[in-house]
């Protein structure tokens, strides 16, 4: 029996790529009942510089304007990672005197949170959603090669790369593959072009049927 996708968990990579290329609204091609969940640490990471970077502002506006269809979900790691990012940003923007105060308060020089923190939050969210929505298949969009490998094999989780997502939409006649991918590659240097479309291990899953 084929189980359709009805929860989507985007990673920072696809959000940034789609925002930079002007194609973030492609996520809204999922049926209205499909929820687009974003881990709290990822949401903070991709919007924290909204005043500085246009793509961050686009993502922040996308989340705000499409609630509750697009939801930011709390995760076990989220609060810790967000606090670490906020401390780092405060440190970076401080005067030498304030930096010394922050160093003394922290006991050491604050460090930028690890780059894989968001991926860890998404993995945690996927596990949490597995228990909360046993009847659903989770679709995780990602670009990070390590994360794609780590997520494959999770119960109820269908793993999809940005490239495979674009290919799938093109196969459904929703977009032009060449045009959209050209926009992404032009605006997102070094994007992972691997096509990964790995169904859930505990039952055949098909995300195409969840597209309007």
Backbone bond lengths (Angstrom), bond angles and torsions (degrees), N, CA, C in turn:
res aa  C-N    CA-C-N  psi(-1)  N-CA   C-N-CA  omega(-1)  CA-C   N-CA-C  phi
1 X - - - 1.466 - - 1.526 109.75 -
2 X 1.335 116.41 130.35 1.452 120.82 179.69 1.529 109.48 -84.05
3 X 1.318 116.19 128.43 1.468 121.33 178.93 1.531 108.03 -104.73
4 X 1.313 116.51 126.25 1.455 119.53 -177.82 1.526 111.10 -81.04
5 X 1.309 115.06 158.97 1.458 121.78 178.93 1.522 108.64 -81.77
6 X 1.319 117.64 132.23 1.458 118.22 174.08 1.528 113.33 -138.12
7 X 1.322 116.77 13.16 1.457 121.27 169.75 1.523 107.22 -140.89
8 X 1.319 117.36 131.61 1.453 121.96 -178.85 1.527 109.07 -119.10
9 X 1.324 117.51 131.95 1.464 121.72 179.03 1.525 108.64 -121.10
10 X 1.313 118.59 97.93 1.467 120.21 -178.94 1.527 112.78 -78.68
11 X 1.298 114.84 145.55 1.462 124.41 174.03 1.531 108.00 -90.88
12 X 1.323 117.01 165.04 1.463 120.70 -179.95 1.529 111.64 -60.77
13 X 1.336 117.37 -39.58 1.459 121.43 -176.01 1.519 113.67 -56.13
14 X 1.341 118.90 -55.79 1.460 120.01 178.97 1.528 112.76 -62.10
15 X 1.330 117.22 -36.85 1.469 119.77 178.86 1.526 110.39 -61.19
16 X 1.329 116.26 -44.54 1.469 120.78 -179.35 1.526 110.58 -67.55
17 X 1.324 116.70 -45.33 1.470 120.27 -179.03 1.524 111.75 -61.22
18 X 1.334 116.44 -45.25 1.458 120.02 -179.01 1.522 111.26 -68.95
19 X 1.342 116.87 -36.07 1.464 120.11 179.40 1.524 111.08 -69.23
20 X 1.331 117.06 -45.59 1.466 120.96 -179.31 1.528 112.12 -61.93
21 X 1.322 116.62 -32.81 1.467 121.01 -176.34 1.518 112.94 -91.70
22 X 1.348 116.79 -2.96 1.461 119.74 -179.75 1.507 114.07 80.28
23 X 1.337 117.04 22.36 1.466 120.11 -175.90 1.522 113.20 -123.68
24 X 1.326 118.05 25.17 1.463 120.35 -178.79 1.532 111.72 -62.85
25 X 1.326 116.74 -29.84 1.460 120.15 -179.83 1.525 113.37 -65.75
26 X 1.339 117.88 -9.11 1.466 119.29 176.48 1.530 110.78 -61.45
27 X 1.323 117.58 -25.98 1.467 120.21 177.37 1.523 110.96 -65.19
28 X 1.330 116.62 -23.96 1.462 120.46 -179.37 1.526 111.90 -81.51
29 X 1.335 117.42 1.07 1.456 120.25 174.23 1.529 111.77 -74.28
30 X 1.347 115.98 -13.78 1.457 118.21 172.58 1.527 108.55 -66.18
31 X 1.301 116.92 152.75 1.459 121.53 -179.86 1.533 110.21 -57.64
32 X 1.324 117.78 150.68 1.468 121.49 -175.57 1.527 114.08 -55.18
33 X 1.324 117.04 -30.52 1.464 118.83 -178.86 1.528 113.29 -78.31
34 X 1.329 117.19 -10.18 1.461 120.90 178.78 1.525 108.99 -78.08
35 X 1.314 116.34 122.58 1.461 120.43 179.00 1.523 109.78 -88.10
36 X 1.315 116.03 138.60 1.457 122.09 177.15 1.516 107.20 -106.00
37 X 1.316 115.83 103.55 1.459 121.61 -176.60 1.522 110.48 -96.50
38 X 1.320 115.89 137.38 1.458 121.77 177.99 1.519 107.94 -126.75
39 X 1.313 117.08 124.17 1.466 120.65 179.06 1.525 109.96 -58.70
40 X 1.333 117.03 141.67 1.463 121.45 -175.09 1.531 112.78 -56.06
41 X 1.321 117.37 -41.66 1.469 120.44 -179.43 1.520 110.85 -65.02
42 X 1.333 116.71 -37.42 1.462 121.00 178.66 1.524 110.09 -68.59
43 X 1.326 117.29 -44.43 1.459 121.00 179.34 1.526 110.93 -59.03
44 X 1.331 116.31 -42.65 1.463 119.80 179.07 1.521 110.66 -66.61
45 X 1.326 115.94 -42.66 1.463 120.87 -178.09 1.525 112.02 -59.94
46 X 1.322 117.11 -42.31 1.470 120.18 -173.99 1.518 113.70 -87.58
47 X 1.350 117.66 -6.55 1.468 119.69 179.54 1.523 112.50 -119.70
48 X 1.317 118.82 -3.24 1.465 121.05 -172.81 1.524 112.76 -65.01
49 X 1.344 117.29 -23.07 1.463 120.42 179.11 1.531 110.89 -113.76
50 X 1.336 115.80 38.24 1.462 120.64 -177.72 1.527 112.08 -61.87
51 X 1.326 117.22 -28.03 1.461 120.69 -179.99 1.524 111.83 -77.80
52 X 1.341 115.78 -12.79 1.468 120.55 -174.41 1.519 112.86 -110.06
53 X 1.339 116.86 -39.29 1.458 120.52 -174.40 1.531 110.78 -116.08
54 X 1.344 117.90 129.42 1.465 121.29 -178.55 1.528 113.76 -57.73
55 X 1.344 117.72 -39.75 1.461 119.06 -178.00 1.519 111.65 -66.23
56 X 1.340 116.96 -34.67 1.464 120.28 177.45 1.527 110.44 -66.35
57 X 1.335 116.14 -38.30 1.464 120.38 177.77 1.523 110.71 -66.24
58 X 1.337 116.71 -38.09 1.467 121.28 178.70 1.529 110.26 -62.91
59 X 1.329 116.68 -43.45 1.470 120.35 -179.84 1.523 110.97 -66.40
60 X 1.328 117.38 -43.16 1.461 121.27 178.95 1.528 110.70 -59.47
61 X 1.329 116.09 -42.75 1.463 120.69 179.71 1.530 110.73 -67.95
62 X 1.333 116.71 -39.15 1.463 122.04 178.65 1.527 110.61 -59.76
63 X 1.323 116.77 -44.88 1.469 121.05 -179.80 1.523 110.50 -65.01
64 X 1.330 116.06 -45.13 1.467 120.48 -176.47 1.524 112.12 -67.69
65 X 1.324 116.97 -41.69 1.459 120.98 -173.82 1.526 113.61 -78.95
66 X 1.329 117.30 -17.11 1.468 119.95 -176.04 1.522 113.95 -112.62
67 X 1.332 116.26 15.02 1.462 119.57 173.28 1.533 108.58 -72.13
68 X 1.341 118.86 145.76 1.460 127.77 3.36 1.525 114.22 -90.33
69 X 1.326 116.66 4.17 1.467 118.88 179.22 1.526 110.31 -60.26
70 X 1.319 116.57 -40.34 1.463 122.17 173.64 1.517 107.27 -100.09
71 X 1.324 116.68 122.07 1.459 120.78 -174.52 1.524 110.87 -126.08
72 X 1.327 115.40 142.51 1.460 121.30 172.68 1.521 106.66 -96.62
73 X 1.325 116.33 120.62 1.453 122.09 -175.31 1.525 111.57 -103.78
74 X 1.321 116.04 133.15 1.460 120.37 176.75 1.525 109.85 -71.19
75 X 1.335 115.60 142.79 1.465 121.09 177.42 1.522 109.24 -128.90
76 X 1.315 115.95 165.79 1.453 120.29 -178.98 1.522 111.82 -61.22
77 X 1.329 117.07 -38.45 1.461 121.57 -178.59 1.522 113.08 -86.06
78 X 1.319 116.40 -16.35 1.453 120.89 -170.98 1.515 115.58 -54.40
79 X 1.331 117.19 -53.54 1.463 120.74 -175.98 1.526 111.10 -59.79
80 X 1.332 116.39 -40.07 1.466 120.49 -179.96 1.519 111.36 -66.64
81 X 1.323 117.02 -45.16 1.454 120.86 -179.21 1.528 112.04 -66.74
82 X 1.329 116.49 -40.74 1.464 120.09 179.41 1.520 110.85 -64.95
83 X 1.335 116.56 -42.59 1.464 120.11 178.44 1.524 110.73 -61.68
84 X 1.335 116.52 -38.74 1.467 120.36 179.40 1.527 110.62 -66.66
85 X 1.331 117.39 -40.04 1.464 120.88 178.15 1.524 111.15 -66.04
86 X 1.324 116.51 -39.75 1.463 120.52 179.64 1.521 111.23 -66.30
87 X 1.336 116.74 -40.34 1.460 120.57 178.22 1.531 110.55 -64.46
88 X 1.345 115.45 -41.98 1.467 120.09 178.99 1.519 111.22 -63.08
89 X 1.327 116.84 -44.26 1.465 120.59 179.91 1.524 111.08 -63.81
90 X 1.322 116.64 -40.84 1.467 120.52 178.58 1.523 110.32 -63.89
91 X 1.313 115.64 -39.83 1.465 120.87 179.43 1.526 110.63 -65.15
92 X 1.325 116.69 -46.27 1.460 121.42 -178.13 1.525 112.19 -62.54
93 X 1.322 116.79 -32.38 1.460 121.10 -175.84 1.527 113.29 -95.09
94 X 1.328 117.20 7.28 1.456 120.92 -175.54 1.527 112.54 -92.40
95 X 1.325 115.15 160.09 1.462 121.71 172.20 1.520 108.35 -73.36
96 X 1.328 118.81 163.45 1.473 120.66 177.69 1.521 112.42 -53.73
97 X 1.333 117.10 -37.30 1.457 119.94 -179.95 1.530 111.62 -65.91
98 X 1.334 115.73 -44.75 1.462 119.44 179.59 1.527 111.25 -69.23
99 X 1.331 116.96 -31.92 1.460 119.43 176.52 1.520 110.51 -62.25
100 X 1.336 115.81 -40.16 1.464 119.97 178.88 1.524 110.58 -62.92
101 X 1.348 116.70 -39.52 1.462 120.81 178.52 1.522 110.69 -64.07
102 X 1.349 115.80 -44.66 1.460 119.62 179.59 1.523 111.42 -64.08
103 X 1.325 116.73 -39.05 1.463 120.56 178.31 1.519 110.75 -62.66
104 X 1.320 116.33 -40.95 1.463 120.05 179.15 1.521 111.31 -68.79
105 X 1.354 115.91 -38.59 1.457 119.89 -179.04 1.522 111.06 -67.65
106 X 1.331 115.78 -38.88 1.467 120.37 -178.86 1.520 111.96 -81.83
107 X 1.328 115.87 -17.84 1.456 119.59 -178.03 1.507 112.42 85.65
108 X 1.325 116.67 -7.21 1.460 123.01 178.91 1.521 107.53 -166.56
109 X 1.312 116.74 169.76 1.454 120.59 179.34 1.529 109.47 -67.42
110 X 1.355 117.14 124.88 1.474 118.75 178.12 1.523 110.57 -58.62
111 X 1.326 116.12 147.02 1.450 121.10 179.50 1.520 110.08 -120.63
112 X 1.328 115.27 150.25 1.450 119.89 175.51 1.534 108.14 -64.06
113 X 1.335 118.65 134.54 1.467 120.59 -179.84 1.518 111.48 -57.03
114 X 1.327 117.93 152.00 1.469 120.95 -179.57 1.516 111.99 -58.49
115 X 1.335 116.26 143.94 1.458 121.69 -176.68 1.529 112.43 -63.93
116 X 1.329 116.74 -25.00 1.463 118.67 -178.55 1.521 112.36 -90.70
117 X 1.345 116.94 9.72 1.457 119.67 -179.87 1.516 112.36 -62.25
118 X 1.337 116.60 -42.07 1.462 119.97 179.35 1.509 112.15 -63.40
119 X 1.334 116.02 -39.90 1.463 120.07 178.85 1.532 110.65 -63.78
120 X 1.337 115.78 -39.20 1.468 119.82 178.00 1.527 110.22 -63.73
121 X 1.339 116.48 -38.68 1.463 120.59 178.95 1.528 110.45 -64.90
122 X 1.342 117.02 -38.71 1.464 120.32 179.92 1.529 110.49 -67.78
123 X 1.324 116.59 -41.60 1.459 119.33 177.12 1.528 110.23 -59.96
124 X 1.332 115.52 -41.70 1.464 119.75 177.57 1.512 111.19 -63.80
125 X 1.340 116.59 -41.76 1.456 120.67 178.58 1.519 110.92 -63.30
126 X 1.317 116.90 -41.92 1.464 120.39 178.95 1.519 110.90 -60.11
127 X 1.318 116.13 -42.48 1.470 119.32 179.36 1.527 111.10 -66.06
128 X 1.343 115.78 -41.20 1.460 119.66 179.37 1.520 111.20 -64.19
129 X 1.343 117.08 -42.97 1.451 120.87 -178.85 1.521 111.63 -68.32
130 X 1.326 116.50 -27.51 1.463 120.29 177.29 1.524 110.36 -60.46
131 X 1.328 115.58 -42.36 1.465 119.58 -179.89 1.526 111.94 -74.35
132 X 1.336 116.71 -34.33 1.460 120.71 -176.18 1.523 112.93 -79.37
133 X 1.336 117.14 -27.86 1.466 120.98 -175.55 1.525 109.55 -132.98
134 X 1.299 115.16 70.78 1.457 120.32 -174.50 1.529 112.65 -65.36
135 X 1.338 116.65 -19.93 1.467 118.92 -178.29 1.519 112.22 -87.60
136 X 1.332 117.32 -6.55 1.459 121.26 -174.64 1.524 113.24 -103.96
137 X 1.324 114.87 154.39 1.460 121.36 168.45 1.523 107.35 -101.24
138 X 1.310 117.12 133.16 1.455 121.76 179.08 1.525 109.33 -93.46
139 X 1.310 116.16 132.73 1.457 121.23 175.52 1.521 107.93 -105.31
140 X 1.322 116.48 120.40 1.464 121.29 179.71 1.521 108.99 -110.84
141 X 1.327 116.22 117.87 1.461 121.79 176.88 1.522 108.50 -93.62
142 X 1.333 117.14 130.84 1.463 119.62 -178.11 1.517 110.82 -152.65
143 X 1.334 114.62 162.49 1.469 121.65 173.93 1.517 111.64 -122.75
144 X 1.313 116.96 -21.48 1.455 121.49 -176.59 1.526 110.89 -69.60
145 X 1.338 117.63 121.44 1.462 121.49 -175.75 1.525 111.83 -61.25
146 X 1.331 117.06 -40.21 1.464 120.16 179.77 1.517 110.81 -65.95
147 X 1.325 115.47 -40.57 1.460 119.07 -179.33 1.522 111.19 -68.93
148 X 1.334 116.86 -40.88 1.458 120.18 178.25 1.521 110.40 -57.42
149 X 1.323 115.97 -41.68 1.465 120.37 179.70 1.522 110.89 -68.52
150 X 1.343 116.51 -40.17 1.461 120.46 -177.00 1.528 111.71 -69.62
151 X 1.335 116.97 -33.97 1.465 120.74 -176.11 1.522 112.68 -79.07
152 X 1.339 116.70 -27.45 1.462 119.41 179.92 1.531 109.48 -62.86
153 X 1.305 115.72 128.67 1.458 120.09 -179.60 1.514 113.47 103.18
154 X 1.342 118.22 -10.70 1.453 120.22 176.19 1.525 109.57 -66.92
155 X 1.304 116.62 139.40 1.452 121.36 178.98 1.521 110.57 -59.02
156 X 1.317 116.56 137.22 1.463 124.19 176.70 1.531 113.70 62.47
157 X 1.310 118.62 17.46 1.462 120.46 -174.49 1.524 111.52 -116.23
158 X 1.329 115.69 122.46 1.457 122.92 175.13 1.522 106.64 -100.70
159 X 1.319 117.68 121.84 1.469 122.66 -174.91 1.519 110.02 -100.46
160 X 1.328 116.03 130.53 1.462 121.39 -174.76 1.524 110.08 -138.88
161 X 1.327 116.18 131.94 1.464 120.21 176.48 1.529 109.55 -89.09
162 X 1.328 116.26 163.71 1.461 120.38 178.82 1.525 110.87 -58.21
163 X 1.327 116.72 -44.41 1.466 120.88 -179.52 1.526 111.23 -59.28
164 X 1.341 116.82 -45.30 1.463 120.23 -179.01 1.532 110.80 -67.68
165 X 1.320 117.01 -34.21 1.465 121.21 176.95 1.526 110.25 -62.08
166 X 1.324 116.43 -46.29 1.465 121.22 179.25 1.531 110.44 -64.70
167 X 1.337 116.35 -41.91 1.469 120.19 178.11 1.524 111.00 -61.20
168 X 1.330 116.02 -41.31 1.460 120.05 -179.81 1.516 112.56 -64.41
169 X 1.337 116.41 -42.77 1.465 119.65 178.44 1.526 110.51 -64.09
170 X 1.331 116.08 -37.21 1.461 120.14 178.61 1.527 110.60 -66.09
171 X 1.328 117.37 -39.76 1.466 120.95 -179.90 1.525 111.80 -64.72
172 X 1.343 115.77 -24.69 1.464 121.10 178.42 1.532 111.60 -88.26
173 X 1.328 116.04 -1.72 1.457 120.14 179.66 1.519 114.26 79.15
174 X 1.324 117.02 16.34 1.463 120.64 -177.88 1.524 112.78 -82.38
175 X 1.317 117.22 -29.61 1.455 121.77 -176.27 1.529 109.78 -145.80
176 X 1.325 115.17 171.21 1.465 121.28 170.94 1.520 107.43 -95.22
177 X 1.326 116.92 118.48 1.456 121.09 -178.70 1.523 111.48 -57.48
178 X 1.324 116.90 -48.89 1.464 120.85 -176.79 1.522 111.60 -61.81
179 X 1.325 117.23 -43.39 1.460 120.49 -177.11 1.525 111.91 -67.60
180 X 1.322 117.14 -48.36 1.467 120.54 -177.15 1.526 110.82 -68.01
181 X 1.334 116.86 -43.87 1.462 118.67 -178.86 1.525 110.81 -66.42
182 X 1.326 116.72 -35.47 1.461 120.28 176.31 1.524 110.72 -62.41
183 X 1.325 117.18 -41.60 1.463 121.15 177.50 1.534 110.65 -61.58
184 X 1.328 116.00 -42.54 1.470 120.24 -178.26 1.518 110.79 -66.80
185 X 1.322 117.33 -49.06 1.463 121.30 -178.14 1.531 110.72 -62.24
186 X 1.313 116.81 -38.37 1.463 121.11 -179.65 1.519 112.00 -64.48
187 X 1.333 116.47 -36.15 1.465 120.71 -174.38 1.517 114.22 -101.65
188 X 1.330 117.71 -5.12 1.470 121.02 -176.65 1.520 108.71 -135.38
189 X 1.309 115.85 84.12 1.463 120.89 -178.43 1.522 111.15 -60.95
190 X 1.329 116.17 136.70 1.457 120.91 175.66 1.506 115.51 77.39
191 X 1.329 118.14 14.65 1.463 120.06 -179.73 1.528 110.59 -60.83
192 X 1.312 115.80 143.02 1.458 121.39 177.12 1.534 108.49 -72.41
193 X 1.324 115.99 117.76 1.467 120.69 -177.53 1.526 112.43 -95.30
194 X 1.337 118.06 8.63 1.466 120.45 178.53 1.526 109.90 -63.03
195 X 1.317 115.55 138.03 1.461 120.90 177.20 1.523 108.53 -100.29
196 X 1.329 116.03 103.78 1.467 122.27 -178.70 1.518 108.81 -117.96
197 X 1.309 117.23 120.58 1.465 122.79 178.66 1.523 106.69 -139.46
198 X 1.322 115.37 83.35 1.465 121.99 -170.85 1.528 110.76 -107.46
199 X 1.344 117.66 110.11 1.476 120.55 -179.20 1.523 112.35 -62.88
200 X 1.309 115.44 162.84 1.463 121.28 175.89 1.522 109.62 -62.18
201 X 1.325 115.99 147.44 1.460 120.09 -175.95 1.522 112.64 -80.11
202 X 1.332 117.37 -19.10 1.465 119.32 -174.29 1.534 112.47 -100.61
203 X 1.310 116.82 21.95 1.454 120.29 178.76 1.506 110.08 156.04
204 X 1.322 117.26 141.05 1.453 120.27 -177.27 1.532 110.48 -61.62
205 X 1.309 116.52 129.37 1.471 120.24 -179.49 1.521 109.00 -122.00
206 X 1.342 115.28 149.54 1.451 120.13 -176.91 1.528 108.39 -141.27
207 X 1.326 117.55 106.24 1.459 120.28 -176.68 1.515 112.83 -78.47
208 X 1.343 117.71 -23.06 1.472 120.63 -177.62 1.534 112.27 -57.86
209 X 1.326 116.66 -33.68 1.477 119.59 -178.03 1.512 112.66 -73.39
210 X 1.336 117.62 -8.23 1.460 121.00 178.01 1.523 111.89 -94.64
211 X 1.321 116.76 3.32 1.465 121.43 175.87 1.525 108.74 -88.63
212 X 1.328 116.33 137.46 1.478 120.11 -178.18 1.526 109.79 -63.16
